[in-house]
């Protein structure tokens, strides 16, 4: 009898467990306050990978889920974000009304309501921008387009390429990710841009501060995560055509995008072509080593370039499974300012002024291929995600073949070639949304194989292996509080190959013995690190308070460990240090945001301590006329922050201000008391915008005026030069013309309206006093279109 009773109880418990795992469908419809269907609205479960977009009738279906409590986030540009609490006990079809947005800080950065959702779920400083922001601020390169964001700046390499800078840090201290996968190129070089098609980017998320928990090494300063988030609705097909032109460098760009979806299968593609000429500066000559080179028509000779990009995505969605395969290829070719590559250029037979579109020597040619398979699925109440990626980066640098020191005249113009192959694997799992403590865990591994070639040695061939595991947790003790924490363990190794010169030179100074000098020694240092983070977000009404303390690290690069060669682009000889330790950092971030009906404000201060900051230290030694720089480490303290202000003057007239400041000081080492190189100066951006209602065929009209004031940068590290302050005025305007169902978006931007001559402290050509581009006009046309796939 006792056994029978026990069996009955067990059967009832089993039935109860089975019943509790029953799945219910979650769907609904999103309407405006005028009861009209809203298409393109983002609908997703909070802290969950499941999400979707409403179709033309405003309907959405998220899938089937176990019984429990869920938070649904509904967001769209221009509307207040809705956060709906649902107790799911049966199939549910929701009716959700979105209301026009009140004043928020997101309007300062021209950003969607997803920005508010994203920042309220992260204790770090986060910025999110949509494709609308990217179109309105389109520049010659993606990082220059993002330059308007607080705490983010661009290290310009001419007019067509740039590198990201977050709070004064760049190179391998900032990760650029694409759809969650770290972009691996030759990002260690000051003259190396980011090989990404900015026309293919649909959303950008910027994390300012340590982000090693999710990404591992190199996220010590932050992450710029580029998203291709748009997924067509079932039965939808269409695309867009974008044409853009710039007057300063006579740039012409064309990009076409296509998308289509059946029920479960979908696809989209984008192809982009860009061509630009030498860019114009407000100066008649440029000084290089006390020699003045006159410019023809004020154009920086040999800075022309071209770019050809292709992006394809194939996806499959079925119930609990969501799988996407991305393949991207970017190919670019651009010249370097000819008169900044050594005084030998005076003896060159190349006629650089023959055409302003020629790409002559010196030049660079880069091709980057990326294949990425991303899959997410749900099983037993857990959400899983896996990313597998292969990247192949092929970079070539060409220069005129000339004798230099003991090096005879090379047989060709291939000065350097770097080929990097990167294989990466990442797996993550999260528990259900209704759990009291939401946990996510993951592992990732990466293998790199880098080969070097060419007659101009600076970096040996090497292999790099990294692996890590992490655990993140978050809990909401009440509706106002969110607490987050995490731990991560990483290990890595760098296997450096030996290298000998290809030509003979004396064994020692004043020695008649001639040898092939060894420039790099075989070595295989190994590293490991435990990092962590903890923070909270407090939200009460229109006030948000957040704090985060994080520890992160970065493995030394092969260039920092074993470089031994001339960097003509930076006018120095660089020598590595095989005794370097991992670069580590502790950073405390805080944030306060207040939003009211007519105004909004936010301040985001930070302070960070680097016990072992890696940097290039100038020495009193010279090699073949160039100053020798050695890689070393020092104790560094950094502090600063950003602020947002926004005020609605009238219903259609708004004003805003964005400011940023970074301070740094070396606390030990030879340069104790100095700051850090490439530190951006303090700046304030004042904005005035209006949205006039013109009626007729014109809609969504806007006019924006930006006045940027930049302070002088006197906190430098020799041989850096002090940079005077400046101010620059930019104007933008746009509108949508409609003829029936067809629309045409027009955007006009005028940069440096007053044609001011100024120097960008972080610019690539700053060391030779080359000012930034003069006045420029840019016109962009975008025509979205739909394809009717219904059978008649």
C-alpha positions in Angstrom: 0.0 0.0 0.0 2.8 2.4 0.9 4.5 1.5 -2.4 1.3 2.2 -4.3 0.8 5.6 -2.6 4.4 6.5 -3.5 3.9 5.5 -7.1 0.7 7.6 -7.3 2.5 10.7 -5.9 5.4 10.2 -8.3 2.9 9.9 -11.2 1.2 13.1 -10.2 4.5 14.9 -9.9 5.6 13.6 -13.3 2.3 14.8 -14.9 2.6 18.2 -13.2 6.2 18.5 -14.5 5.1 17.5 -18.0 2.2 19.8 -17.9 4.4 22.7 -16.8 6.5 22.2 -19.9 3.6 22.6 -22.3 4.3 25.4 -24.8 2.0 28.2 -25.7 2.1 30.5 -28.7 2.9 34.2 -28.2 1.7 36.6 -31.0 0.0 39.9 -31.3 -0.5 43.1 -33.2 1.0 46.6 -32.8 -1.0 49.7 -33.5 -0.4 53.4 -33.3 -2.4 55.7 -31.0 -4.6 56.4 -34.0 -5.4 52.7 -34.3 -3.3 52.2 -37.4 -1.1 49.1 -37.9 2.7 49.7 -37.4 5.1 47.9 -39.6 8.8 47.3 -38.8 8.4 47.4 -35.1 10.9 45.4 -33.1 9.3 42.9 -30.7 11.5 40.7 -28.4 11.6 39.0 -25.1 13.7 40.8 -22.6 17.2 39.3 -22.1 16.3 36.7 -24.7 17.5 36.0 -28.2 14.0 35.5 -29.5 12.6 38.5 -31.4 10.9 39.6 -34.6 9.6 42.5 -36.6 6.0 43.3 -37.3 4.7 42.9 -40.9 2.7 45.4 -42.9 -0.5 44.6 -40.9 1.4 45.2 -37.6 1.3 41.5 -36.7 4.1 39.5 -35.1 4.7 35.9 -33.9 7.5 35.2 -31.4 7.0 31.4 -31.2 5.9 28.9 -28.5 7.1 29.1 -24.9 6.6 27.3 -21.6 4.2 28.6 -18.9 5.8 31.5 -17.0 6.2 35.2 -16.6 7.8 37.1 -19.5 8.7 40.7 -20.2 8.1 41.8 -23.9 9.9 44.8 -25.3 8.2 46.6 -28.1 10.2 49.4 -29.7 10.2 51.6 -32.8 11.9 54.8 -33.9 9.7 57.8 -32.8 7.6 55.9 -30.3 7.9 55.2 -26.6 9.2 51.7 -25.8 6.6 49.5 -24.2 7.7 46.9 -21.6 4.8 44.5 -21.2 4.6 41.9 -18.3 2.8 38.8 -19.4 1.9 35.7 -17.4 1.8 33.1 -20.1 -0.7 30.3 -19.3 -2.3 29.7 -22.7 -2.0 30.8 -26.3 -1.9 34.6 -26.2 -2.5 37.2 -28.8 -1.7 40.7 -27.6 -2.9 44.1 -28.8 -0.2 46.8 -28.1 -0.5 50.5 -28.6 2.6 52.6 -29.2 2.5 56.3 -28.4 4.8 59.1 -29.8 8.0 59.4 -27.8 8.6 62.1 -25.3 12.0 63.8 -25.1 14.8 61.3 -24.4 18.5 61.3 -24.7 18.2 59.0 -27.7 17.2 62.0 -29.8 20.6 63.6 -29.2 22.2 60.7 -31.0 19.3 60.2 -33.5 18.7 56.8 -32.1 15.7 54.4 -31.8 13.9 53.4 -28.6 15.9 50.2 -28.5 18.6 52.5 -27.1 16.7 53.0 -23.9 16.0 49.3 -23.5 19.6 48.4 -24.1 21.1 51.0 -21.7 18.7 50.1 -18.9 19.8 46.5 -19.1 23.5 47.2 -18.9 25.5 48.8 -16.0 28.2 50.0 -18.4 28.1 53.1 -20.7 26.3 52.0 -23.8 25.4 53.8 -27.0 23.1 52.4 -29.7 22.4 53.9 -33.2 20.2 52.8 -36.0 20.5 52.8 -39.8 18.7 56.2 -39.7 21.6 57.7 -37.8 24.1 56.2 -40.1 22.3 57.6 -43.2 22.0 61.1 -41.7 25.7 61.2 -40.7 27.2 59.2 -43.6 30.9 60.0 -44.0 33.8 58.6 -46.0 34.3 55.8 -43.6 32.2 54.0 -41.0 34.2 55.1 -38.0 34.1 58.7 -39.2 30.3 58.3 -39.4 30.3 57.2 -35.7 32.6 60.1 -34.7 29.5 62.1 -33.5 28.8 59.7 -30.6 30.1 60.8 -27.2 33.3 59.1 -26.2 33.8 57.8 -29.7 36.2 59.3 -32.2 38.0 58.3 -35.4 41.6 58.2 -36.3 41.4 59.3 -39.9 43.7 57.7 -42.5 43.0 60.0 -45.4 39.4 60.6 -46.5 38.3 57.0 -47.1 39.5 55.0 -44.1 39.7 55.4 -40.3 40.2 53.5 -37.0 37.9 53.6 -34.0 38.9 55.4 -30.8 36.9 54.8 -27.5 37.8 57.2 -24.7 41.2 57.8 -26.1 42.1 54.2 -26.8 42.4 52.4 -30.1 44.3 49.7 -32.1 43.9 46.3 -30.4 42.5 47.9 -27.3 39.1 48.3 -29.1 37.2 45.4 -30.5 35.2 45.8 -33.7 32.6 43.0 -33.9 30.3 42.1 -36.8 27.1 40.2 -35.9 28.8 39.2 -32.6 32.1 37.9 -34.1 35.3 39.8 -33.5 36.6 41.4 -36.7 40.2 40.2 -37.2 42.4 42.1 -39.6 45.8 43.9 -39.1 44.3 46.4 -36.6 47.7 46.9 -34.9 48.7 49.4 -37.6 48.0 53.1 -37.4 47.5 53.1 -41.2 45.2 50.1 -41.2 41.4 50.8 -41.4 38.4 48.6 -40.7 37.4 46.4 -43.6 33.6 46.7 -43.3 31.0 47.9 -45.7 29.2 50.7 -43.8 26.2 50.6 -46.2 25.6 47.0 -44.9 25.5 48.0 -41.2 21.9 48.3 -39.9 22.6 49.0 -36.2 25.6 49.8 -34.0 26.1 49.1 -30.3 29.0 50.7 -28.6 30.1 49.5 -25.1 32.5 52.0 -23.5 34.7 50.4 -20.9 36.0 46.9 -20.2 34.1 44.2 -22.1 36.4 41.2 -21.7 33.7 39.0 -20.2 32.0 38.4 -23.5 34.8 38.9 -25.9 38.0 38.0 -24.1 41.3 39.8 -24.9 41.4 43.1 -26.7 38.1 44.5 -25.4 40.0 46.5 -22.7 38.7 49.8 -23.9 35.3 48.7 -25.3 33.5 47.2 -28.2 31.9 48.5 -31.4 29.4 45.8 -32.4 28.1 46.1 -35.9 24.7 44.5 -36.5 22.8 43.3 -39.6 19.6 42.8 -37.6 16.9 43.2 -40.2 15.0 40.0 -41.0 12.2 40.2 -43.7 8.7 39.3 -42.8 7.2 36.1 -44.4 6.3 36.8 -48.0 8.2 40.1 -48.1 10.7 41.0 -50.8 12.4 44.3 -51.7 15.5 46.3 -51.3 17.0 49.7 -51.7 19.4 51.7 -54.0 21.7 54.3 -52.5 23.8 56.8 -54.4 26.2 59.2 -52.7 28.7 61.8 -53.8 31.2 64.1 -52.1 32.7 67.3 -53.5 35.9 67.4 -51.5 37.4 64.2 -52.9 35.0 63.8 -55.7 33.7 60.5 -54.2 31.1 58.5 -56.0 29.4 55.6 -54.2 26.7 53.2 -55.2 25.1 50.5 -53.1 22.2 48.2 -53.8 20.5 45.9 -51.2 18.0 43.1 -51.8 16.0 40.9 -49.5 13.3 38.2 -49.7 11.6 35.7 -47.5 9.3 32.7 -47.9 7.9 31.2 -44.8 11.0 29.8 -43.2 13.8 30.7 -45.5 15.1 34.2 -46.1 18.0 35.9 -47.8 19.4 39.4 -48.3 22.4 40.8 -50.1 24.3 44.0 -50.6 26.8 45.2 -53.1 28.8 48.4 -52.9 31.2 50.3 -55.1 33.1 53.4 -54.0 35.6 55.5 -55.9 37.3 58.7 -54.7 40.1 61.1 -55.8 42.8 63.0 -53.8 41.2 65.1 -51.1 41.5 68.8 -50.7 42.9 70.6 -47.6 42.9 74.3 -46.7 46.7 74.6 -47.2 49.1 75.3 -50.1 52.0 73.3 -48.9 53.0 70.6 -46.4 56.2 70.4 -44.4 58.2 67.1 -44.0 61.6 67.1 -42.3 62.0 70.9 -42.8 61.3 70.4 -46.5 58.2 72.1 -48.0 56.2 70.3 -50.6 53.8 72.5 -52.6 50.4 71.1 -53.4 48.6 71.3 -56.7 45.1 72.8 -56.3 45.5 72.2 -52.5 45.0 68.4 -53.1 46.9 65.9 -51.0 48.5 63.9 -53.9 48.1 60.2 -54.1 45.3 59.9 -51.5 42.8 58.5 -54.0 41.2 55.1 -53.5 38.5 52.6 -54.4 36.4 50.0 -52.6 34.3 47.0 -53.7 32.2 45.1 -51.2 29.8 42.2 -51.2 27.6 40.9 -48.4 25.2 37.9 -48.5 23.1 36.5 -45.7 21.0 33.3 -45.8 18.7 32.4 -43.0 16.3 29.8 -41.8 13.6 30.3 -39.0 11.5 27.5 -37.8 9.9 27.4 -34.3 12.7 27.2 -31.8 15.5 27.3 -34.5 17.1 30.4 -36.0 20.1 29.9 -38.2 22.0 32.4 -40.4 25.0 32.1 -42.7 26.9 35.3 -43.5 29.6 35.7 -46.2 31.2 39.1 -46.6 34.0 40.2 -48.8 35.6 43.7 -48.8 38.3 44.8 -51.2 40.0 48.2 -51.1 42.9 50.0 -52.7 44.2 53.4 -51.6 47.3 55.5 -51.8 49.4 57.2 -49.1 50.3 60.8 -49.3 53.3 60.5 -51.6 55.4 63.3 -49.9 55.2 61.7 -46.5 57.0 58.4 -47.4 60.6 59.6 -47.2 62.5 62.3 -48.9 63.5 59.9 -51.7 60.1 60.9 -53.3 61.9 64.0 -54.6 63.8 61.7 -57.0 60.7 59.7 -58.1 59.9 59.5 -61.8 56.1 59.2 -61.0 54.0 62.1 -62.1 51.7 62.4 -59.1 49.9 65.4 -60.5 48.9 63.7 -63.8 45.5 62.7 -62.4 43.9 63.1 -59.0 42.3 59.6 -59.3 45.6 57.7 -59.9 46.6 55.3 -57.1 50.4 55.4 -57.4 53.2 54.3 -55.1 53.1 54.2 -52.1 49.8 52.4 -51.8 48.0 49.6 -49.9 45.7 46.9 -51.1 43.5 44.9 -48.7 41.0 42.0 -49.2 39.0 40.7 -46.2 36.8 37.6 -46.5 34.6 36.5 -43.7 32.3 33.5 -43.5 30.1 33.2 -40.4 27.5 30.7 -39.3 25.3 31.7 -36.4 22.6 29.4 -35.0 20.4 29.7 -31.9 17.9 27.2 -30.6 15.8 26.5 -27.6 15.8 23.2 -25.7 14.5 22.2 -22.2 13.9 25.8 -21.2 17.4 26.9 -22.2 18.4 29.1 -25.2 21.6 28.1 -27.0 23.7 30.0 -29.5 26.7 29.0 -31.6 29.0 31.1 -33.8 31.6 29.5 -36.1 33.6 31.9 -38.3 36.5 31.9 -40.7 38.3 35.1 -41.7 41.0 35.6 -44.3 42.8 39.0 -44.4 45.3 39.7 -47.2 47.1 43.0 -46.9 49.8 44.3 -49.3 51.8 47.5 -49.0 53.7 48.8 -52.1 56.5 51.3 -52.3 59.1 52.4 -54.8 62.1 50.1 -54.7 65.1 52.1 -53.6 68.4 51.3 -51.9 68.4 52.1 -48.1 71.4 51.7 -45.8 72.9 48.3 -46.6 69.7 47.0 -48.3 70.2 46.9 -52.1 67.5 47.9 -54.5 64.6 45.4 -54.1 63.5 43.4 -57.1 59.9 44.7 -56.9 57.6 47.2 -55.2 56.0 44.8 -52.6 57.3 46.3 -49.4 55.2 44.3 -47.0 52.5 41.6 -47.1 50.5 40.3 -44.2 48.2 37.3 -44.5 46.0 36.4 -41.5 43.7 33.5 -41.2 41.4 33.3 -38.2 39.2 30.4 -37.1 36.8 31.1 -34.2 34.2 29.2 -32.3 31.8 30.5 -29.6 29.0 28.8 -27.7 26.6 30.3 -25.2 23.6 29.1 -23.2 21.0 31.0 -21.1 18.4 29.8 -18.8 14.7 30.8 -19.1 13.5 34.4 -18.7 11.3 33.6 -15.8 14.1 32.4 -13.6 14.8 34.4 -10.5 18.5 34.6 -11.4 19.1 34.7 -15.1 22.4 33.0 -16.0 24.4 32.8 -19.2 27.5 30.8 -19.7 29.8 30.4 -22.7 33.1 29.3 -24.1 35.0 30.6 -27.1 38.3 29.8 -28.8 40.3 31.4 -31.6 43.3 30.3 -33.7 45.2 32.8 -35.9 47.9 32.0 -38.5 49.8 35.1 -39.6 52.4 35.2 -42.3 54.7 38.1 -43.3 56.4 38.7 -46.6 58.0 41.5 -48.6 61.4 43.3 -48.5 60.5 45.7 -45.7 60.5 43.8 -42.5 58.7 45.0 -39.4 56.8 42.0 -38.0 57.7 38.2 -38.1 55.2 35.4 -39.0 53.4 34.0 -35.9 50.5 32.0 -34.6 48.2 32.9 -31.8 45.8 30.7 -29.8 43.3 31.9 -27.3 40.4 30.3 -25.3 38.1 31.4 -22.6 35.0 30.5 -20.5 32.7 32.9 -18.7 29.6 32.9 -16.5 27.3 35.9 -16.3 24.4 36.5 -13.9 21.6 39.1 -13.4 18.7 39.3 -11.0 16.0 41.8 -10.3 15.3 42.0 -6.5 12.6 44.5 -7.3 11.1 46.3 -10.3 13.6 49.2 -9.8 16.8 47.3 -9.3 18.9 45.2 -11.7 22.1 43.6 -10.4 24.7 42.1 -12.8 28.0 40.2 -12.3 30.3 37.9 -14.1 33.6 36.0 -14.2 35.8 34.9 -17.1 39.0 32.8 -17.4 41.2 33.1 -20.4 44.4 31.5 -21.6 46.5 32.2 -24.7 49.8 31.8 -26.4 51.8 33.5 -29.2 54.2 31.4 -31.3 56.7 33.7 -33.0 58.9 32.5 -35.8 62.5 33.7 -36.3 63.5 36.0 -39.1 66.8 36.9 -40.8 67.4 39.8 -43.2 67.4 38.9 -46.9 70.6 41.1 -47.4 74.0 41.3 -45.9 75.1 43.9 -43.3 78.0 44.3 -40.9 77.8 42.1 -37.8 78.7 45.2 -35.7 79.4 48.8 -36.3 82.8 49.3 -38.0 83.1 45.6 -38.5 84.0 44.1 -41.9 82.3 40.8 -41.2 79.0 40.7 -43.2 76.1 38.5 -42.0 72.4 38.0 -42.5 71.2 39.7 -39.3 68.6 38.0 -37.2 65.7 40.4 -36.6 63.3 38.2 -34.7 63.9 35.2 -32.4 61.6 32.2 -32.1 59.6 32.4 -28.9 56.3 31.1 -27.5 55.1 33.1 -24.5 51.9 31.9 -22.7 49.5 34.0 -20.8 46.4 33.5 -18.6 44.1 35.9 -16.8 40.9 35.9 -14.6 38.7 38.9 -15.1 35.4 39.9 -13.5 32.7 42.6 -13.4 29.9 43.7 -11.1 27.3 46.4 -11.4 23.8 47.6 -10.9 21.1 49.6 -12.6 18.5 51.5 -10.6 15.5 52.9 -12.4 12.8 54.9 -10.7 10.4 56.8 -13.0 12.4 59.0 -15.3 15.7 58.6 -13.3 18.3 55.9 -14.1 21.4 55.4 -12.0 24.1 52.8 -12.9 27.5 51.7 -11.6 29.9 49.1 -12.9 33.3 47.9 -11.7 35.2 45.8 -14.3 38.5 44.2 -14.8 39.8 43.3 -18.2 43.0 42.4 -20.0 44.8 42.2 -23.3 47.4 39.8 -24.6 50.6 41.4 -25.9 50.6 41.5 -29.7 53.3 39.9 -31.8 54.2 43.4 -33.0 54.7 44.5 -29.4 56.8 41.4 -28.6 59.0 41.0 -31.7 58.8 44.0 -34.1 62.2 45.2 -35.4 61.9 47.5 -38.3 61.1 50.9 -39.9 57.6 52.3 -39.8 57.8 54.9 -42.5 54.1 55.9 -42.1 54.8 56.9 -38.4 58.4 58.1 -39.2 60.1 55.9 -36.6 62.0 52.6 -36.0 60.0 50.2 -33.8 61.5 47.5 -31.6 59.5 44.9 -29.6 60.0 43.6 -26.1 59.7 39.8 -25.5 59.4 40.3 -21.7 56.0 42.2 -21.9 53.2 41.0 -19.6 49.5 41.1 -20.4 48.0 44.6 -20.3 45.4 44.7 -17.5 42.9 47.4 -16.4 40.4 48.1 -13.6 37.7 50.6 -14.4 34.8 52.1 -12.5 31.9 53.5 -14.5 29.0 55.5 -13.3 25.9 57.0 -14.9 23.0 59.3 -14.1 20.2 59.9 -16.5 17.2 62.1 -16.0 14.3 62.6 -18.5 11.5 65.0 -18.4 8.9 66.1 -20.9 10.9 69.0 -22.3 14.5 68.1 -21.4 16.8 65.2 -20.7 20.4 65.0 -19.3 23.0 62.3 -18.6 26.5 62.2 -17.3 28.8 59.2 -17.6 32.1 59.5 -15.6 34.8 56.9 -15.4 38.1 56.2 -13.8 40.5 53.4 -14.8 43.9 52.1 -13.6 46.3 50.2 -15.8 49.0 48.4 -13.7 50.8 47.3 -16.9 49.9 49.6 -19.8 51.8 48.8 -23.0 53.0 51.7 -25.2 55.8 52.8 -27.5 58.4 54.8 -25.7 60.7 57.1 -27.7 64.5 56.7 -27.0 67.4 59.0 -27.7 68.8 56.5 -30.2 68.5 56.7 -34.0 68.6 54.0 -36.8 69.2 55.1 -40.3 68.0 58.6 -39.5 64.8 57.6 -37.7 64.2 57.7 -34.0 64.0 54.4 -32.2 60.9 53.5 -30.2 60.8 50.6 -27.7 57.7 48.9 -26.4 57.5 49.1 -22.7 55.0 49.0 -19.8 53.9 51.6 -17.2 51.4 52.2 -14.4 48.8 54.5 -16.0 45.8 56.3 -14.5 42.9 57.5 -16.7 39.7 59.4 -16.0 37.1 61.3 -17.8 33.5 61.0 -19.1 30.7 62.2 -21.3 27.6 64.2 -20.9 24.3 64.6 -22.9 21.9 67.5 -22.7 18.7 67.9 -24.7 16.0 70.5 -24.6 12.8 70.9 -26.7 12.4 74.6 -27.5 9.3 74.2 -29.6 7.5 71.1 -30.7 9.5 70.9 -33.9 12.6 72.8 -32.7 15.1 71.0 -30.5 18.6 71.7 -29.1 21.2 69.4 -27.7 24.8 69.2 -26.4 27.3 66.4 -26.2 30.6 66.7 -24.4 33.5 64.4 -23.7 36.8 64.6 -21.8 39.7 62.2 -21.3 42.7 62.7 -18.9 45.6 60.3 -18.6 48.9 60.2 -16.8 51.8 57.7 -16.6 52.5 56.9 -12.9 55.8 55.1 -13.4 58.5 54.5 -16.0 60.7 56.8 -18.0 57.7 59.0 -19.1 56.3 59.4 -15.6 54.1 62.4 -15.4 53.3 62.4 -19.2 49.9 61.4 -20.6 49.3 58.9 -23.4 49.7 59.3 -27.1 46.7 59.7 -29.4 44.6 61.1 -26.6 41.7 63.1 -28.0 41.2 66.6 -26.6 38.1 67.7 -24.8 35.2 68.7 -27.0 31.6 69.9 -27.0 29.1 69.5 -29.8 26.2 71.9 -29.9 23.2 70.9 -32.0 20.1 72.7 -33.2 17.6 70.7 -35.2 14.1 71.3 -36.6 11.5 69.1 -38.3 9.3 71.4 -40.4 6.1 70.1 -41.9 6.1 71.1 -45.6 3.3 69.0 -46.8 2.7 67.9 -50.4 5.1 65.2 -51.6 7.6 66.0 -48.9 7.6 64.3 -45.5 10.0 63.5 -42.6 11.9 66.7 -43.4 14.7 67.7 -41.0 17.4 70.3 -40.7 20.4 69.9 -38.3 23.2 72.3 -37.4 26.3 71.0 -35.5 28.8 73.4 -34.0 31.8 71.5 -32.6 34.3 73.1 -30.2 37.5 71.2 -29.6 40.0 72.3 -26.9 43.8 72.4 -27.4 45.6 69.2 -26.6 48.7 70.0 -24.6 49.0 66.8 -22.6 51.2 65.0 -25.1 54.0 62.4 -25.3 57.0 63.5 -27.4 57.5 63.3 -30.3 53.8 64.2 -30.4 53.1 67.8 -31.0 50.8 70.1 -29.2 47.6 70.7 -31.2 45.7 74.0 -31.0 42.0 74.0 -30.4 39.5 74.8 -33.1 35.8 74.9 -33.9 34.0 73.6 -37.0 30.4 74.1 -38.3 28.5 71.3 -40.1 25.0 71.4 -41.6 22.7 68.6 -42.6 19.2 68.4 -44.1 17.0 65.7 -45.5 13.5 64.9 -46.6 11.5 62.0 -48.1 9.7 62.6 -51.4 6.7 60.4 -52.1 5.0 59.7 -55.4 2.3 57.1 -54.9 3.8 54.2 -53.0 7.3 55.0 -54.1 9.6 57.2 -51.9 13.0 58.8 -52.3 15.1 59.8 -49.3 17.4 62.8 -49.9 20.2 63.8 -47.5 22.5 66.8 -48.0 25.5 67.5 -45.6 28.0 70.3 -45.7 31.1 69.6 -43.6 33.5 72.3 -42.4 31.1 75.0 -43.8 33.5 77.9 -43.0 36.5 76.0 -44.6 38.5 76.3 -41.3 42.1 75.1 -41.3 42.5 72.8 -38.3 44.5 69.8 -37.1 43.0 66.6 -35.8 45.2 65.5 -32.9 44.5 61.8 -33.6 44.7 62.1 -37.4 47.1 59.9 -39.3 48.9 62.8 -40.9 49.0 65.0 -37.8 52.7 64.6 -37.3 53.5 66.3 -40.6 51.1 69.2 -40.0 48.5 68.1 -42.6 45.2 69.8 -41.7 41.8 68.0 -42.0 39.8 68.3 -45.2 38.3 71.7 -46.1 34.7 72.4 -47.0 32.8 69.5 -48.5 29.3 68.9 -49.9 27.8 65.5 -49.7 24.5 64.4 -51.4 22.9 61.0 -50.8 19.9 59.5 -52.5 18.2 56.4 -51.2 15.3 54.7 -52.9 13.7 51.8 -51.0 11.4 49.5 -53.0 9.1 46.5 -52.5 8.7 43.6 -54.9 5.2 42.1 -55.1 5.7 38.3 -54.7 2.0 37.5 -54.5 0.5 35.4 -57.3 -2.3 37.0 -59.4 
